Amino acid sequence: MLLKMKFNQQRRVRLAQGLWLLSWLAVMCGAFIFCLGVFLKIELLRRNEVMDNTEIHVVPNILMMVGLASIGTNWAATRVCQDSLDASRFPRWKVLLLAWFAVAAMLCCLLISVVVLSYALQGRLEESLKIGLRNGIRFYKDTDVPGRCFQKETIDHLQMEFRCCGNNNFRDWFEVQWVSGRYLDFTSKDVKDRIRSNVDGRYLLDGVPFSCCNPASPRPCLQNHLTDNTAHYNYDFQSEELNLYSRGCRQALIDYYMGLMNSTGPGVLSVILIQMSVLLSLRYLQTAVEGAMALEDPEGDSEGYLLQKGVKETLEDVKANVLTMLKFTQVDPTTDGESPEAADA
Amino acid sequence: MAVGQVTFTKADREKLAELLWLLNWISVLTGAMLFALGVFLKIEIQKWQEVMSDQEILHVPHMLMTTGVAACGINFLGGKICLDCADTNKFLRWKLVMIPYVVCTFFFTFCILVGALMCYSVSTQLEESLFLGLRNAMRFYKDTDTPGRCFLKTSLDLLQIHFHCCGNSGHQDWFKVQWVSNRYLDLSSSAVLDRLRSNVGGHFLMDSVPFSCCSTFSPRPCIQQQVSNSSAHFHYDKRSQLMNLWGRGCRQALLDHYTAIMTSIGVTVLLIWLFELLVLTGIRYLQTAMENVLRLGDEHLESHGWILEKSFAETARLNLNIMKNLGKCYQTEERQQDHNINTHGAGSVTRQH
């Protein structure tokens, strides 16, 4: 027997009561996990337009599923606790308890996988944001194209809210035409020079949109001719730090989402601990109550354990059971060969 | 005839005491809510207090916070009193305190009403304060190197971005103010000198606005310079001009924001006031019923409870007479000294003409 403990009637009653309370606590934790999943999903959906794919959504999806399953599972555990001290009502839970243990163990594994995934998917999130932001900056000027007309507003709000500029930094705006042709005077010499100065015929300038401006700068925002020191009085491009936001939006968003997931990490880990303790306590309660019901005196002392045999023997038993189950499903080749011969003969 | 007289049996008195105990504890919670509302309003006002010229609006959250704390204290005491009031022996302990307690509760309930009315009446004063505050903030926008004013630029930019507003009444307010500091102006350039000489005050004025006035909903990149000159930019028509910058003035935006907050707070405080009035009425009935029982001597008898022992007119007349008699004592003394009435026997001179 693995980790056996003696239980008298009073201890069994106390275990049942304590486990009932713990199970209700686990139900609250399940609701908390569900709400956490909903919150993360909403935060990811808000910035959906600057993300290229939705792979990171697997984290909040699993959290929501686990939350709902956990509420149901732990509510069932409370019903088991209520029935455990009543010898007439407890036997009907016998079959279900095996399934319950499997489901609870799976929920713990899923929660652990969520914690692992939230770190492992950081690279994919970064990739997704890189492509999404690049597209957003490219389509910034297309406020008259259906499907892209809100990119300008989205990027402006994003840059102002997260205090960032461009994909990696503000120079990303120099490589893209972000002023639409509708607002360019193509008869002007300056515009024609700029368009002819690059291969693709785009109107590129060393300027940024107004949403890159940093309000904490001591001087009014300089948006145009940023690389030209002579264009502005008392201006040095290399040493000017506060004029625009220095951070790139990709880094800002990654920091934000990683911060969110890191701060939920301890909460998820404590929920895993609570679920594990409910699982172990319920196993002890089950074995102790079953042991007591098998005695002549149901109120006498019984033993509670985690596994009837040791770990190795239990695993071999499980393997043997699984193989016999497979053998039943497989058709026996010898009997199959004999019956057609008998039919021929 | 007493005002609002009701007869109470012993069971009625006990039930009333229990109900009032519960209501007093609920009032402690509403008092805490009142305090929390005061704290919330104070934080909201302090967020943007740099653009307000005077801090008189802070009287409103301070009033709410003090009445909230007072509510918690008075109703906590009331809970204890009401629990004891069911039993006549225990009531004797509180007998002397009851009248002052009821009077205090009445005044405190009146203060809650004043707090609620203040929420609604502060709007004109707030507008005046915002007008002056925003005008000063715009004047000192460029002074990021002057101690005491160096963060006004950041505050004003963040205000305009957050509330989607520009200037005091509109974006034209920026045309009347020099918002570019001389440190960033090339004073040797003839263009700059022309501008400086073009107005009486010698300010560098232009029809441009800061970047924080730019509207994020405009379909074209923001135009900040030569905003009112439609020929200075390509394809810059009336519609583009309207959508380019935020149309609202910041004074109106802030006024709307604070009026909305204070209206909802005012409604909540009025509801709390009605609840407190209910508790006060219950306590008054319980006090009068218990006193009448003590007067009757037997606690199992029925007793009357009322709000006022006599009618409003009689009570008012009684109180006025008391106050008049207080004054009369001093008056008769004076008359004796003035007219030298012979009441003390030989030795005093009587005037006989």
Interface residues (C-beta under 8 A of the other chain):
Chain A: T143 D144 C149 K152 E153 D156 H157 M160 W178 V179 S180 R182 Y183 L184 D185 S188 P209 F210 S211 C213 P215 A216 P218 R219 P220 C221 Q223 H232 Y233 N234
Chain B: T144 D145 C150 K153 T154 D157 L158 I161 W179 V180 S181 R183 Y184 L185 D186 P210 F211 S212 C214 T216 F217 P219 R220 P221 C222 Q224 H233 F234 H235
